[in-house]
Amino acid sequence: MTWKIEVSADRCMASGLCVATAPDRFVLDGSAAAPTPAEVDPDENVLDAAESCPALAITVTDEDGRDLLA
């Protein structure tokens, strides 16, 4: 099972909380964060980072496309 991570560049405010929470899963890329890599094995740190995003710019979905934060 893998999870897909997406960051909405339109919503991201580059606060860096995702990078601080899961530094092996996110990087700041200019004015927005980006997942690195975009598909990962299940990782609670990814969910924590997505839940802490002040702009709600991060989505995490499973292989079936279900939103894991809903």
TAQUITA-V129999 format. One record per residue. RES is the residue in one letter. PHI is phi in whole degrees, 0 to 359 (* if undefined). PSI is psi as a letter, one per 20 degrees, with the letter a starting at -180 (* if undefined). Layout:
# TAQUITA-V129999
res=RES phi=PHI psi=PSI
res=RES phi=PHI psi=PSI
This chain:
# TAQUITA-V129999
res=M phi=* psi=p
res=T phi=233 psi=q
res=W phi=248 psi=q
res=K phi=253 psi=p
res=I phi=251 psi=p
res=E phi=229 psi=q
res=V phi=239 psi=p
res=S phi=283 psi=o
res=A phi=297 psi=h
res=D phi=291 psi=h
res=R phi=265 psi=h
res=C phi=299 psi=p
res=M phi=250 psi=j
res=A phi=56 psi=l
res=S phi=290 psi=h
res=G phi=88 psi=j
res=L phi=297 psi=h
res=C phi=294 psi=g
res=V phi=294 psi=h
res=A phi=292 psi=h
res=T phi=280 psi=g
res=A phi=222 psi=m
res=P phi=297 psi=h
res=D phi=274 psi=i
res=R phi=241 psi=i
res=F phi=222 psi=q
res=V phi=225 psi=q
res=L phi=273 psi=p
res=D phi=239 psi=n
res=G phi=75 psi=d
res=S phi=263 psi=j
res=A phi=210 psi=r
res=A phi=275 psi=q
res=A phi=218 psi=q
res=P phi=284 psi=q
res=T phi=215 psi=o
res=P phi=277 psi=r
res=A phi=281 psi=h
res=E phi=239 psi=p
res=V phi=223 psi=r
res=D phi=291 psi=q
res=P phi=310 psi=p
res=D phi=209 psi=o
res=E phi=299 psi=h
res=N phi=296 psi=h
res=V phi=295 psi=g
res=L phi=296 psi=g
res=D phi=300 psi=g
res=A phi=296 psi=g
res=A phi=295 psi=g
res=E phi=290 psi=h
res=S phi=272 psi=i
res=C phi=296 psi=o
res=P phi=292 psi=h
res=A phi=260 psi=i
res=L phi=52 psi=l
res=A phi=268 psi=i
res=I phi=254 psi=p
res=T phi=240 psi=q
res=V phi=230 psi=p
res=T phi=235 psi=q
res=D phi=272 psi=a
res=E phi=298 psi=h
res=D phi=269 psi=j
res=G phi=84 psi=j
res=R phi=282 psi=p
res=D phi=288 psi=o
res=L phi=279 psi=i
res=L phi=258 psi=i
res=A phi=283 psi=*
